[in-house]
């Protein structure tokens, strides 16, 4: 099995991933605004739910960066 190089496939993969992360970030922002506008939820629940969304986004970015750095430079 041939490994993909940064020159051959890395750019398109990164563009698709960044667009996907952008869509996720927009949806997370909308959900965060909706959660904080729900007055029946406690502050702890609001912070926990929103923190989970944004921590997941950061985790996705870290995983994407690690994957990109592992690609060969050929």
Predicted model as a PDB file, atoms N, CA, C, CB and O in Angstrom, pLDDT in the B-factor column:
MODEL        1                                                                  
ATOM      1  N   UNK A   1       0.841  -1.184   0.000  1.00 52.00           N  
ATOM      2  CA  UNK A   1       0.000   0.000   0.000  1.00 52.00           C  
ATOM      3  C   UNK A   1       0.885   1.246   0.000  1.00 52.00           C  
ATOM      4  CB  UNK A   1      -0.956  -0.001   1.222  1.00 52.00           C  
ATOM      5  O   UNK A   1       1.795   1.371   0.819  1.00 52.00           O  
ATOM      6  N   UNK A   2       0.618   2.139  -0.899  1.00 59.00           N  
ATOM      7  CA  UNK A   2       1.431   3.349  -1.043  1.00 59.00           C  
ATOM      8  C   UNK A   2       0.922   4.429  -0.098  1.00 59.00           C  
ATOM      9  CB  UNK A   2       1.411   3.858  -2.507  1.00 59.00           C  
ATOM     10  O   UNK A   2      -0.277   4.695  -0.018  1.00 59.00           O  
ATOM     11  N   UNK A   3       1.864   5.048   0.619  1.00 61.00           N  
ATOM     12  CA  UNK A   3       1.497   6.149   1.498  1.00 61.00           C  
ATOM     13  C   UNK A   3       1.371   7.423   0.682  1.00 61.00           C  
ATOM     14  CB  UNK A   3       2.531   6.324   2.631  1.00 61.00           C  
ATOM     15  O   UNK A   3       2.115   7.641  -0.274  1.00 61.00           O  
ATOM     16  N   UNK A   4       0.430   8.252   1.070  1.00 56.00           N  
ATOM     17  CA  UNK A   4       0.245   9.520   0.372  1.00 56.00           C  
ATOM     18  C   UNK A   4       1.265  10.530   0.864  1.00 56.00           C  
ATOM     19  CB  UNK A   4      -1.185  10.057   0.572  1.00 56.00           C  
ATOM     20  O   UNK A   4       1.610  10.555   2.045  1.00 56.00           O  
ATOM     21  N   UNK A   5       1.736  11.347  -0.033  1.00 57.00           N  
ATOM     22  CA  UNK A   5       2.691  12.377   0.351  1.00 57.00           C  
ATOM     23  C   UNK A   5       1.975  13.702   0.519  1.00 57.00           C  
ATOM     24  CB  UNK A   5       3.817  12.499  -0.690  1.00 57.00           C  
ATOM     25  O   UNK A   5       0.845  13.876   0.063  1.00 57.00           O  
ATOM     26  N   UNK A   6       2.640  14.623   1.172  1.00 56.00           N  
ATOM     27  CA  UNK A   6       2.058  15.950   1.377  1.00 56.00           C  
ATOM     28  C   UNK A   6       1.840  16.641   0.039  1.00 56.00           C  
ATOM     29  CB  UNK A   6       2.962  16.808   2.282  1.00 56.00           C  
ATOM     30  O   UNK A   6       0.858  17.360  -0.143  1.00 56.00           O  
ATOM     31  N   UNK A   7       2.758  16.421  -0.894  1.00 57.00           N  
ATOM     32  CA  UNK A   7       2.639  17.099  -2.187  1.00 57.00           C  
ATOM     33  C   UNK A   7       1.481  16.550  -3.006  1.00 57.00           C  
ATOM     34  CB  UNK A   7       3.935  16.965  -2.974  1.00 57.00           C  
ATOM     35  O   UNK A   7       0.787  17.309  -3.683  1.00 57.00           O  
ATOM     36  N   UNK A   8       1.263  15.234  -2.952  1.00 62.00           N  
ATOM     37  CA  UNK A   8       0.241  14.632  -3.799  1.00 62.00           C  
ATOM     38  C   UNK A   8      -1.165  14.781  -3.245  1.00 62.00           C  
ATOM     39  CB  UNK A   8       0.541  13.186  -3.997  1.00 62.00           C  
ATOM     40  O   UNK A   8      -2.077  15.178  -3.971  1.00 62.00           O  
ATOM     41  N   UNK A   9      -1.352  14.469  -1.978  1.00 65.00           N  
ATOM     42  CA  UNK A   9      -2.712  14.406  -1.450  1.00 65.00           C  
ATOM     43  C   UNK A   9      -2.915  15.268  -0.214  1.00 65.00           C  
ATOM     44  CB  UNK A   9      -3.065  12.988  -1.130  1.00 65.00           C  
ATOM     45  O   UNK A   9      -4.060  15.523   0.158  1.00 65.00           O  
ATOM     46  N   UNK A  10      -1.879  15.715   0.422  1.00 67.00           N  
ATOM     47  CA  UNK A  10      -1.994  16.421   1.685  1.00 67.00           C  
ATOM     48  C   UNK A  10      -2.784  17.708   1.607  1.00 67.00           C  
ATOM     49  CB  UNK A  10      -0.653  16.713   2.204  1.00 67.00           C  
ATOM     50  O   UNK A  10      -3.554  18.019   2.516  1.00 67.00           O  
ATOM     51  N   UNK A  11      -2.605  18.460   0.532  1.00 70.00           N  
ATOM     52  CA  UNK A  11      -3.284  19.753   0.426  1.00 70.00           C  
ATOM     53  C   UNK A  11      -4.797  19.587   0.338  1.00 70.00           C  
ATOM     54  CB  UNK A  11      -2.775  20.519  -0.794  1.00 70.00           C  
ATOM     55  O   UNK A  11      -5.535  20.277   1.041  1.00 70.00           O  
ATOM     56  N   UNK A  12      -5.264  18.686  -0.510  1.00 77.00           N  
ATOM     57  CA  UNK A  12      -6.714  18.510  -0.646  1.00 77.00           C  
ATOM     58  C   UNK A  12      -7.317  17.936   0.636  1.00 77.00           C  
ATOM     59  CB  UNK A  12      -7.035  17.589  -1.839  1.00 77.00           C  
ATOM     60  O   UNK A  12      -8.419  18.319   1.031  1.00 77.00           O  
ATOM     61  N   UNK A  13      -6.595  17.017   1.289  1.00 79.00           N  
ATOM     62  CA  UNK A  13      -7.078  16.464   2.551  1.00 79.00           C  
ATOM     63  C   UNK A  13      -7.178  17.557   3.608  1.00 79.00           C  
ATOM     64  CB  UNK A  13      -6.155  15.336   3.036  1.00 79.00           C  
ATOM     65  O   UNK A  13      -8.155  17.610   4.355  1.00 79.00           O  
ATOM     66  N   UNK A  14      -6.186  18.418   3.675  1.00 79.00           N  
ATOM     67  CA  UNK A  14      -6.190  19.485   4.669  1.00 79.00           C  
ATOM     68  C   UNK A  14      -7.314  20.483   4.389  1.00 79.00           C  
ATOM     69  CB  UNK A  14      -4.833  20.203   4.689  1.00 79.00           C  
ATOM     70  O   UNK A  14      -7.959  20.962   5.321  1.00 79.00           O  
ATOM     71  N   UNK A  15      -7.551  20.796   3.130  1.00 84.00           N  
ATOM     72  CA  UNK A  15      -8.621  21.744   2.791  1.00 84.00           C  
ATOM     73  C   UNK A  15      -9.973  21.164   3.191  1.00 84.00           C  
ATOM     74  CB  UNK A  15      -8.605  22.078   1.274  1.00 84.00           C  
ATOM     75  O   UNK A  15     -10.800  21.866   3.773  1.00 84.00           O  
ATOM     76  N   UNK A  16     -10.205  19.890   2.886  1.00 88.00           N  
ATOM     77  CA  UNK A  16     -11.463  19.251   3.267  1.00 88.00           C  
ATOM     78  C   UNK A  16     -11.620  19.200   4.779  1.00 88.00           C  
ATOM     79  CB  UNK A  16     -11.541  17.843   2.688  1.00 88.00           C  
ATOM     80  O   UNK A  16     -12.709  19.437   5.303  1.00 88.00           O  
ATOM     81  N   UNK A  17     -10.548  18.895   5.473  1.00 89.00           N  
ATOM     82  CA  UNK A  17     -10.615  18.802   6.929  1.00 89.00           C  
ATOM     83  C   UNK A  17     -10.850  20.155   7.569  1.00 89.00           C  
ATOM     84  CB  UNK A  17      -9.343  18.192   7.475  1.00 89.00           C  
ATOM     85  O   UNK A  17     -11.631  20.266   8.514  1.00 89.00           O  
ATOM     86  N   UNK A  18     -10.185  21.185   7.068  1.00 88.00           N  
ATOM     87  CA  UNK A  18     -10.369  22.523   7.620  1.00 88.00           C  
ATOM     88  C   UNK A  18     -11.782  23.022   7.362  1.00 88.00           C  
ATOM     89  CB  UNK A  18      -9.347  23.496   7.026  1.00 88.00           C  
ATOM     90  O   UNK A  18     -12.380  23.666   8.225  1.00 88.00           O  
ATOM     91  N   UNK A  19     -12.320  22.735   6.188  1.00 93.00           N  
ATOM     92  CA  UNK A  19     -13.712  23.105   5.918  1.00 93.00           C  
ATOM     93  C   UNK A  19     -14.670  22.369   6.851  1.00 93.00           C  
ATOM     94  CB  UNK A  19     -14.069  22.807   4.457  1.00 93.00           C  
ATOM     95  O   UNK A  19     -15.626  22.959   7.352  1.00 93.00           O  
ATOM     96  N   UNK A  20     -14.419  21.101   7.080  1.00 93.00           N  
ATOM     97  CA  UNK A  20     -15.240  20.336   8.015  1.00 93.00           C  
ATOM     98  C   UNK A  20     -15.151  20.879   9.430  1.00 93.00           C  
ATOM     99  CB  UNK A  20     -14.828  18.882   8.001  1.00 93.00           C  
ATOM    100  O   UNK A  20     -16.160  20.971  10.129  1.00 93.00           O  
ATOM    101  N   UNK A  21     -13.935  21.240   9.857  1.00 94.00           N  
ATOM    102  CA  UNK A  21     -13.764  21.830  11.180  1.00 94.00           C  
ATOM    103  C   UNK A  21     -14.441  23.190  11.268  1.00 94.00           C  
ATOM    104  CB  UNK A  21     -12.282  21.960  11.516  1.00 94.00           C  
ATOM    105  O   UNK A  21     -14.968  23.551  12.320  1.00 94.00           O  
ATOM    106  N   UNK A  22     -14.432  23.944  10.181  1.00 95.00           N  
ATOM    107  CA  UNK A  22     -15.114  25.234  10.166  1.00 95.00           C  
ATOM    108  C   UNK A  22     -16.613  25.081  10.333  1.00 95.00           C  
ATOM    109  CB  UNK A  22     -14.816  25.969   8.878  1.00 95.00           C  
ATOM    110  O   UNK A  22     -17.247  25.838  11.069  1.00 95.00           O  
ATOM    111  N   UNK A  23     -17.179  24.094   9.644  1.00 96.00           N  
ATOM    112  CA  UNK A  23     -18.617  23.820   9.780  1.00 96.00           C  
ATOM    113  C   UNK A  23     -18.933  23.391  11.212  1.00 96.00           C  
ATOM    114  CB  UNK A  23     -19.069  22.721   8.774  1.00 96.00           C  
ATOM    115  O   UNK A  23     -19.929  23.825  11.792  1.00 96.00           O  
ATOM    116  N   UNK A  24     -18.078  22.534  11.777  1.00 96.00           N  
ATOM    117  CA  UNK A  24     -18.268  22.096  13.165  1.00 96.00           C  
ATOM    118  C   UNK A  24     -18.193  23.285  14.121  1.00 96.00           C  
ATOM    119  CB  UNK A  24     -17.211  21.037  13.548  1.00 96.00           C  
ATOM    120  O   UNK A  24     -18.983  23.374  15.062  1.00 96.00           O  
ATOM    121  N   UNK A  25     -17.252  24.196  13.888  1.00 96.00           N  
ATOM    122  CA  UNK A  25     -17.106  25.363  14.762  1.00 96.00           C  
ATOM    123  C   UNK A  25     -18.332  26.269  14.687  1.00 96.00           C  
ATOM    124  CB  UNK A  25     -15.849  26.154  14.388  1.00 96.00           C  
ATOM    125  O   UNK A  25     -18.783  26.788  15.708  1.00 96.00           O  
ATOM    126  N   UNK A  26     -18.867  26.459  13.498  1.00 97.00           N  
ATOM    127  CA  UNK A  26     -20.071  27.285  13.348  1.00 97.00           C  
ATOM    128  C   UNK A  26     -21.248  26.639  14.074  1.00 97.00           C  
ATOM    129  CB  UNK A  26     -20.412  27.490  11.849  1.00 97.00           C  
ATOM    130  O   UNK A  26     -21.992  27.316  14.784  1.00 97.00           O  
ATOM    131  N   UNK A  27     -21.414  25.335  13.897  1.00 96.00           N  
ATOM    132  CA  UNK A  27     -22.501  24.635  14.581  1.00 96.00           C  
ATOM    133  C   UNK A  27     -22.304  24.650  16.099  1.00 96.00           C  
ATOM    134  CB  UNK A  27     -22.599  23.189  14.078  1.00 96.00           C  
ATOM    135  O   UNK A  27     -23.270  24.785  16.849  1.00 96.00           O  
ATOM    136  N   UNK A  28     -21.058  24.511  16.550  1.00 95.00           N  
ATOM    137  CA  UNK A  28     -20.780  24.566  17.987  1.00 95.00           C  
ATOM    138  C   UNK A  28     -21.086  25.947  18.539  1.00 95.00           C  
ATOM    139  CB  UNK A  28     -19.316  24.196  18.271  1.00 95.00           C  
ATOM    140  O   UNK A  28     -21.577  26.064  19.662  1.00 95.00           O  
ATOM    141  N   UNK A  29     -20.807  26.989  17.779  1.00 96.00           N  
ATOM    142  CA  UNK A  29     -21.126  28.347  18.227  1.00 96.00           C  
ATOM    143  C   UNK A  29     -22.632  28.550  18.337  1.00 96.00           C  
ATOM    144  CB  UNK A  29     -20.527  29.381  17.269  1.00 96.00           C  
ATOM    145  O   UNK A  29     -23.112  29.171  19.285  1.00 96.00           O  
ATOM    146  N   UNK A  30     -23.375  28.027  17.367  1.00 97.00           N  
ATOM    147  CA  UNK A  30     -24.837  28.145  17.407  1.00 97.00           C  
ATOM    148  C   UNK A  30     -25.399  27.386  18.611  1.00 97.00           C  
ATOM    149  CB  UNK A  30     -25.464  27.612  16.094  1.00 97.00           C  
ATOM    150  O   UNK A  30     -26.250  27.899  19.337  1.00 97.00           O  
ATOM    151  N   UNK A  31     -24.915  26.164  18.811  1.00 95.00           N  
ATOM    152  CA  UNK A  31     -25.396  25.370  19.940  1.00 95.00           C  
ATOM    153  C   UNK A  31     -25.009  26.026  21.261  1.00 95.00           C  
ATOM    154  CB  UNK A  31     -24.835  23.940  19.873  1.00 95.00           C  
ATOM    155  O   UNK A  31     -25.795  26.013  22.208  1.00 95.00           O  
ATOM    156  N   UNK A  32     -23.813  26.600  21.337  1.00 95.00           N  
ATOM    157  CA  UNK A  32     -23.384  27.280  22.555  1.00 95.00           C  
ATOM    158  C   UNK A  32     -24.301  28.464  22.860  1.00 95.00           C  
ATOM    159  CB  UNK A  32     -21.926  27.753  22.422  1.00 95.00           C  
ATOM    160  O   UNK A  32     -24.686  28.662  24.013  1.00 95.00           O  
ATOM    161  N   UNK A  33     -24.652  29.248  21.852  1.00 96.00           N  
ATOM    162  CA  UNK A  33     -25.568  30.365  22.078  1.00 96.00           C  
ATOM    163  C   UNK A  33     -26.931  29.865  22.537  1.00 96.00           C  
ATOM    164  CB  UNK A  33     -25.715  31.204  20.803  1.00 96.00           C  
ATOM    165  O   UNK A  33     -27.548  30.459  23.421  1.00 96.00           O  
ATOM    166  N   UNK A  34     -27.401  28.774  21.938  1.00 95.00           N  
ATOM    167  CA  UNK A  34     -28.704  28.236  22.327  1.00 95.00           C  
ATOM    168  C   UNK A  34     -28.677  27.686  23.751  1.00 95.00           C  
ATOM    169  CB  UNK A  34     -29.136  27.140  21.352  1.00 95.00           C  
ATOM    170  O   UNK A  34     -29.634  27.859  24.506  1.00 95.00           O  
ATOM    171  N   UNK A  35     -27.578  27.023  24.116  1.00 94.00           N  
ATOM    172  CA  UNK A  35     -27.470  26.462  25.465  1.00 94.00           C  
ATOM    173  C   UNK A  35     -27.430  27.579  26.501  1.00 94.00           C  
ATOM    174  CB  UNK A  35     -26.214  25.573  25.587  1.00 94.00           C  
ATOM    175  O   UNK A  35     -28.080  27.479  27.542  1.00 94.00           O  
ATOM    176  N   UNK A  36     -26.679  28.637  26.231  1.00 93.00           N  
ATOM    177  CA  UNK A  36     -26.590  29.726  27.198  1.00 93.00           C  
ATOM    178  C   UNK A  36     -27.864  30.574  27.249  1.00 93.00           C  
ATOM    179  CB  UNK A  36     -25.404  30.606  26.868  1.00 93.00           C  
ATOM    180  O   UNK A  36     -28.072  31.321  28.205  1.00 93.00           O  
ATOM    181  N   UNK A  37     -28.706  30.464  26.236  1.00 94.00           N  
ATOM    182  CA  UNK A  37     -29.977  31.192  26.295  1.00 94.00           C  
ATOM    183  C   UNK A  37     -31.060  30.383  27.012  1.00 94.00           C  
ATOM    184  CB  UNK A  37     -30.445  31.549  24.883  1.00 94.00           C  
ATOM    185  O   UNK A  37     -32.138  30.907  27.291  1.00 94.00           O  
ATOM    186  N   UNK A  38     -30.782  29.116  27.310  1.00 91.00           N  
ATOM    187  CA  UNK A  38     -31.751  28.271  28.018  1.00 91.00           C  
ATOM    188  C   UNK A  38     -31.609  28.535  29.516  1.00 91.00           C  
ATOM    189  CB  UNK A  38     -31.533  26.745  27.690  1.00 91.00           C  
ATOM    190  O   UNK A  38     -30.686  28.036  30.159  1.00 91.00           O  
ATOM    191  N   UNK A  39     -32.528  29.318  30.057  1.00 90.00           N  
ATOM    192  CA  UNK A  39     -32.398  29.729  31.458  1.00 90.00           C  
ATOM    193  C   UNK A  39     -32.739  28.602  32.432  1.00 90.00           C  
ATOM    194  CB  UNK A  39     -33.292  30.922  31.731  1.00 90.00           C  
ATOM    195  O   UNK A  39     -32.383  28.686  33.607  1.00 90.00           O  
ATOM    196  N   UNK A  40     -33.427  27.541  31.967  1.00 94.00           N  
ATOM    197  CA  UNK A  40     -33.767  26.448  32.860  1.00 94.00           C  
ATOM    198  C   UNK A  40     -32.575  25.546  33.164  1.00 94.00           C  
ATOM    199  CB  UNK A  40     -34.881  25.633  32.264  1.00 94.00           C  
ATOM    200  O   UNK A  40     -32.644  24.742  34.094  1.00 94.00           O  
ATOM    201  N   UNK A  41     -31.489  25.656  32.410  1.00 91.00           N  
ATOM    202  CA  UNK A  41     -30.292  24.865  32.671  1.00 91.00           C  
ATOM    203  C   UNK A  41     -29.411  25.585  33.688  1.00 91.00           C  
ATOM    204  CB  UNK A  41     -29.509  24.603  31.360  1.00 91.00           C  
ATOM    205  O   UNK A  41     -29.335  26.813  33.707  1.00 91.00           O  
ATOM    206  N   UNK A  42     -28.753  24.805  34.526  1.00 93.00           N  
ATOM    207  CA  UNK A  42     -27.844  25.408  35.493  1.00 93.00           C  
ATOM    208  C   UNK A  42     -26.575  25.889  34.777  1.00 93.00           C  
ATOM    209  CB  UNK A  42     -27.491  24.397  36.622  1.00 93.00           C  
ATOM    210  O   UNK A  42     -26.263  25.439  33.675  1.00 93.00           O  
ATOM    211  N   UNK A  43     -25.867  26.791  35.411  1.00 93.00           N  
ATOM    212  CA  UNK A  43     -24.632  27.309  34.819  1.00 93.00           C  
ATOM    213  C   UNK A  43     -23.613  26.193  34.622  1.00 93.00           C  
ATOM    214  CB  UNK A  43     -24.037  28.417  35.699  1.00 93.00           C  
ATOM    215  O   UNK A  43     -22.888  26.180  33.626  1.00 93.00           O  
ATOM    216  N   UNK A  44     -23.554  25.260  35.566  1.00 95.00           N  
ATOM    217  CA  UNK A  44     -22.632  24.132  35.449  1.00 95.00           C  
ATOM    218  C   UNK A  44     -22.946  23.305  34.207  1.00 95.00           C  
ATOM    219  CB  UNK A  44     -22.700  23.250  36.706  1.00 95.00           C  
ATOM    220  O   UNK A  44     -22.033  22.919  33.477  1.00 95.00           O  
ATOM    221  N   UNK A  45     -24.208  23.031  33.961  1.00 94.00           N  
ATOM    222  CA  UNK A  45     -24.608  22.254  32.788  1.00 94.00           C  
ATOM    223  C   UNK A  45     -24.291  23.005  31.502  1.00 94.00           C  
ATOM    224  CB  UNK A  45     -26.103  21.922  32.849  1.00 94.00           C  
ATOM    225  O   UNK A  45     -23.828  22.409  30.529  1.00 94.00           O  
ATOM    226  N   UNK A  46     -24.536  24.298  31.495  1.00 94.00           N  
ATOM    227  CA  UNK A  46     -24.239  25.096  30.316  1.00 94.00           C  
ATOM    228  C   UNK A  46     -22.739  25.081  30.016  1.00 94.00           C  
ATOM    229  CB  UNK A  46     -24.731  26.537  30.509  1.00 94.00           C  
ATOM    230  O   UNK A  46     -22.332  24.892  28.870  1.00 94.00           O  
ATOM    231  N   UNK A  47     -21.924  25.280  31.051  1.00 95.00           N  
ATOM    232  CA  UNK A  47     -20.470  25.280  30.856  1.00 95.00           C  
ATOM    233  C   UNK A  47     -19.952  23.902  30.476  1.00 95.00           C  
ATOM    234  CB  UNK A  47     -19.767  25.761  32.119  1.00 95.00           C  
ATOM    235  O   UNK A  47     -19.047  23.782  29.650  1.00 95.00           O  
ATOM    236  N   UNK A  48     -20.521  22.866  31.073  1.00 95.00           N  
ATOM    237  CA  UNK A  48     -20.079  21.509  30.770  1.00 95.00           C  
ATOM    238  C   UNK A  48     -20.374  21.138  29.320  1.00 95.00           C  
ATOM    239  CB  UNK A  48     -20.750  20.513  31.711  1.00 95.00           C  
ATOM    240  O   UNK A  48     -19.509  20.605  28.625  1.00 95.00           O  
ATOM    241  N   UNK A  49     -21.577  21.415  28.869  1.00 93.00           N  
ATOM    242  CA  UNK A  49     -21.961  21.068  27.505  1.00 93.00           C  
ATOM    243  C   UNK A  49     -21.167  21.877  26.476  1.00 93.00           C  
ATOM    244  CB  UNK A  49     -23.461  21.295  27.307  1.00 93.00           C  
ATOM    245  O   UNK A  49     -20.663  21.321  25.500  1.00 93.00           O  
ATOM    246  N   UNK A  50     -21.058  23.178  26.695  1.00 94.00           N  
ATOM    247  CA  UNK A  50     -20.310  24.021  25.761  1.00 94.00           C  
ATOM    248  C   UNK A  50     -18.824  23.687  25.783  1.00 94.00           C  
ATOM    249  CB  UNK A  50     -20.518  25.498  26.093  1.00 94.00           C  
ATOM    250  O   UNK A  50     -18.170  23.665  24.740  1.00 94.00           O  
ATOM    251  N   UNK A  51     -18.301  23.430  26.965  1.00 95.00           N  
ATOM    252  CA  UNK A  51     -16.890  23.044  27.070  1.00 95.00           C  
ATOM    253  C   UNK A  51     -16.596  21.755  26.343  1.00 95.00           C  
ATOM    254  CB  UNK A  51     -16.490  22.905  28.516  1.00 95.00           C  
ATOM    255  O   UNK A  51     -15.542  21.612  25.724  1.00 95.00           O  
ATOM    256  N   UNK A  52     -17.526  20.810  26.412  1.00 96.00           N  
ATOM    257  CA  UNK A  52     -17.352  19.552  25.679  1.00 96.00           C  
ATOM    258  C   UNK A  52     -17.294  19.791  24.182  1.00 96.00           C  
ATOM    259  CB  UNK A  52     -18.485  18.581  26.006  1.00 96.00           C  
ATOM    260  O   UNK A  52     -16.457  19.207  23.493  1.00 96.00           O  
ATOM    261  N   UNK A  53     -18.177  20.648  23.668  1.00 95.00           N  
ATOM    262  CA  UNK A  53     -18.171  20.949  22.236  1.00 95.00           C  
ATOM    263  C   UNK A  53     -16.847  21.555  21.796  1.00 95.00           C  
ATOM    264  CB  UNK A  53     -19.312  21.894  21.890  1.00 95.00           C  
ATOM    265  O   UNK A  53     -16.264  21.133  20.797  1.00 95.00           O  
ATOM    266  N   UNK A  54     -16.375  22.548  22.543  1.00 96.00           N  
ATOM    267  CA  UNK A  54     -15.152  23.239  22.138  1.00 96.00           C  
ATOM    268  C   UNK A  54     -13.901  22.412  22.400  1.00 96.00           C  
ATOM    269  CB  UNK A  54     -15.045  24.563  22.860  1.00 96.00           C  
ATOM    270  O   UNK A  54     -12.923  22.517  21.659  1.00 96.00           O  
ATOM    271  N   UNK A  55     -13.921  21.586  23.450  1.00 97.00           N  
ATOM    272  CA  UNK A  55     -12.785  20.687  23.689  1.00 97.00           C  
ATOM    273  C   UNK A  55     -12.684  19.643  22.578  1.00 97.00           C  
ATOM    274  CB  UNK A  55     -12.921  19.992  25.063  1.00 97.00           C  
ATOM    275  O   UNK A  55     -11.584  19.259  22.181  1.00 97.00           O  
ATOM    276  N   UNK A  56     -13.831  19.187  22.079  1.00 96.00           N  
ATOM    277  CA  UNK A  56     -13.837  18.253  20.957  1.00 96.00           C  
ATOM    278  C   UNK A  56     -13.247  18.897  19.708  1.00 96.00           C  
ATOM    279  CB  UNK A  56     -15.259  17.765  20.678  1.00 96.00           C  
ATOM    280  O   UNK A  56     -12.509  18.250  18.964  1.00 96.00           O  
ATOM    281  N   UNK A  57     -13.566  20.151  19.478  1.00 96.00           N  
ATOM    282  CA  UNK A  57     -12.998  20.866  18.334  1.00 96.00           C  
ATOM    283  C   UNK A  57     -11.478  20.961  18.454  1.00 96.00           C  
ATOM    284  CB  UNK A  57     -13.611  22.274  18.221  1.00 96.00           C  
ATOM    285  O   UNK A  57     -10.762  20.732  17.479  1.00 96.00           O  
ATOM    286  N   UNK A  58     -10.992  21.294  19.631  1.00 96.00           N  
ATOM    287  CA  UNK A  58      -9.541  21.379  19.851  1.00 96.00           C  
ATOM    288  C   UNK A  58      -8.901  20.013  19.646  1.00 96.00           C  
ATOM    289  CB  UNK A  58      -9.228  21.911  21.272  1.00 96.00           C  
ATOM    290  O   UNK A  58      -7.826  19.914  19.054  1.00 96.00           O  
ATOM    291  N   UNK A  59      -9.550  18.961  20.130  1.00 96.00           N  
ATOM    292  CA  UNK A  59      -9.023  17.611  19.937  1.00 96.00           C  
ATOM    293  C   UNK A  59      -8.936  17.254  18.451  1.00 96.00           C  
ATOM    294  CB  UNK A  59      -9.899  16.591  20.670  1.00 96.00           C  
ATOM    295  O   UNK A  59      -7.945  16.671  18.010  1.00 96.00           O  
ATOM    296  N   UNK A  60      -9.966  17.601  17.686  1.00 93.00           N  
ATOM    297  CA  UNK A  60      -9.933  17.353  16.244  1.00 93.00           C  
ATOM    298  C   UNK A  60      -8.778  18.078  15.570  1.00 93.00           C  
ATOM    299  CB  UNK A  60     -11.247  17.776  15.608  1.00 93.00           C  
ATOM    300  O   UNK A  60      -8.131  17.522  14.684  1.00 93.00           O  
ATOM    301  N   UNK A  61      -8.515  19.307  15.978  1.00 93.00           N  
ATOM    302  CA  UNK A  61      -7.411  20.079  15.399  1.00 93.00           C  
ATOM    303  C   UNK A  61      -6.077  19.423  15.733  1.00 93.00           C  
ATOM    304  CB  UNK A  61      -7.435  21.539  15.913  1.00 93.00           C  
ATOM    305  O   UNK A  61      -5.201  19.331  14.873  1.00 93.00           O  
ATOM    306  N   UNK A  62      -5.914  18.969  16.962  1.00 94.00           N  
ATOM    307  CA  UNK A  62      -4.670  18.306  17.367  1.00 94.00           C  
ATOM    308  C   UNK A  62      -4.470  17.016  16.578  1.00 94.00           C  
ATOM    309  CB  UNK A  62      -4.681  18.008  18.881  1.00 94.00           C  
ATOM    310  O   UNK A  62      -3.365  16.737  16.114  1.00 94.00           O  
ATOM    311  N   UNK A  63      -5.523  16.236  16.426  1.00 91.00           N  
ATOM    312  CA  UNK A  63      -5.417  14.983  15.662  1.00 91.00           C  
ATOM    313  C   UNK A  63      -5.089  15.272  14.201  1.00 91.00           C  
ATOM    314  CB  UNK A  63      -6.729  14.170  15.760  1.00 91.00           C  
ATOM    315  O   UNK A  63      -4.263  14.578  13.608  1.00 91.00           O  
ATOM    316  N   UNK A  64      -5.715  16.274  13.620  1.00 88.00           N  
ATOM    317  CA  UNK A  64      -5.434  16.639  12.228  1.00 88.00           C  
ATOM    318  C   UNK A  64      -3.990  17.088  12.061  1.00 88.00           C  
ATOM    319  CB  UNK A  64      -6.384  17.747  11.761  1.00 88.00           C  
ATOM    320  O   UNK A  64      -3.333  16.718  11.088  1.00 88.00           O  
ATOM    321  N   UNK A  65      -3.498  17.875  12.994  1.00 88.00           N  
ATOM    322  CA  UNK A  65      -2.107  18.350  12.919  1.00 88.00           C  
ATOM    323  C   UNK A  65      -1.132  17.179  13.014  1.00 88.00           C  
ATOM    324  CB  UNK A  65      -1.819  19.373  14.043  1.00 88.00           C  
ATOM    325  O   UNK A  65      -0.158  17.120  12.264  1.00 88.00           O  
ATOM    326  N   UNK A  66      -1.390  16.244  13.938  1.00 87.00           N  
ATOM    327  CA  UNK A  66      -0.512  15.072  14.069  1.00 87.00           C  
ATOM    328  C   UNK A  66      -0.516  14.242  12.798  1.00 87.00           C  
ATOM    329  CB  UNK A  66      -0.941  14.206  15.258  1.00 87.00           C  
ATOM    330  O   UNK A  66       0.534  13.769  12.360  1.00 87.00           O  
ATOM    331  N   UNK A  67      -1.680  14.061  12.206  1.00 82.00           N  
ATOM    332  CA  UNK A  67      -1.761  13.286  10.970  1.00 82.00           C  
ATOM    333  C   UNK A  67      -0.975  13.975   9.850  1.00 82.00           C  
ATOM    334  CB  UNK A  67      -3.232  13.092  10.551  1.00 82.00           C  
ATOM    335  O   UNK A  67      -0.250  13.318   9.103  1.00 82.00           O  
ATOM    336  N   UNK A  68      -1.118  15.278   9.739  1.00 81.00           N  
ATOM    337  CA  UNK A  68      -0.434  16.000   8.681  1.00 81.00           C  
ATOM    338  C   UNK A  68       1.079  15.936   8.871  1.00 81.00           C  
ATOM    339  CB  UNK A  68      -0.903  17.452   8.640  1.00 81.00           C  
ATOM    340  O   UNK A  68       1.818  15.807   7.895  1.00 81.00           O  
ATOM    341  N   UNK A  69       1.542  16.026  10.103  1.00 81.00           N  
ATOM    342  CA  UNK A  69       2.984  15.983  10.340  1.00 81.00           C  
ATOM    343  C   UNK A  69       3.562  14.593  10.098  1.00 81.00           C  
ATOM    344  CB  UNK A  69       3.292  16.427  11.759  1.00 81.00           C  
ATOM    345  O   UNK A  69       4.761  14.470   9.844  1.00 81.00           O  
ATOM    346  N   UNK A  70       2.747  13.546  10.170  1.00 78.00           N  
ATOM    347  CA  UNK A  70       3.234  12.198   9.910  1.00 78.00           C  
ATOM    348  C   UNK A  70       3.350  11.872   8.424  1.00 78.00           C  
ATOM    349  CB  UNK A  70       2.329  11.203  10.567  1.00 78.00           C  
ATOM    350  O   UNK A  70       3.988  10.887   8.055  1.00 78.00           O  
ATOM    351  N   UNK A  71       2.741  12.689   7.571  1.00 73.00           N  
ATOM    352  CA  UNK A  71       2.831  12.429   6.138  1.00 73.00           C  
ATOM    353  C   UNK A  71       4.265  12.648   5.667  1.00 73.00           C  
ATOM    354  CB  UNK A  71       1.852  13.335   5.350  1.00 73.00           C  
ATOM    355  O   UNK A  71       4.928  13.587   6.108  1.00 73.00           O  
ATOM    356  N   UNK A  72       4.751  11.779   4.765  1.00 70.00           N  
ATOM    357  CA  UNK A  72       6.114  11.959   4.257  1.00 70.00           C  
ATOM    358  C   UNK A  72       6.211  13.211   3.369  1.00 70.00           C  
ATOM    359  CB  UNK A  72       6.559  10.709   3.464  1.00 70.00           C  
ATOM    360  O   UNK A  72       5.217  13.660   2.799  1.00 70.00           O  
ATOM    361  N   UNK A  73       7.407  13.752   3.269  1.00 67.00           N  
ATOM    362  CA  UNK A  73       7.631  14.964   2.488  1.00 67.00           C  
ATOM    363  C   UNK A  73       7.987  14.704   1.033  1.00 67.00           C  
ATOM    364  CB  UNK A  73       8.713  15.766   3.118  1.00 67.00           C  
ATOM    365  O   UNK A  73       8.424  15.622   0.340  1.00 67.00           O  
ATOM    366  N   UNK A  74       7.816  13.503   0.560  1.00 61.00           N  
ATOM    367  CA  UNK A  74       8.230  13.128  -0.793  1.00 61.00           C  
ATOM    368  C   UNK A  74       7.571  13.950  -1.859  1.00 61.00           C  
ATOM    369  CB  UNK A  74       7.940  11.695  -1.041  1.00 61.00           C  
ATOM    370  O   UNK A  74       7.827  13.742  -3.045  1.00 61.00           O  
TER     371      UNK A  74                                                      
ENDMDL                                                                          
END                                                                             
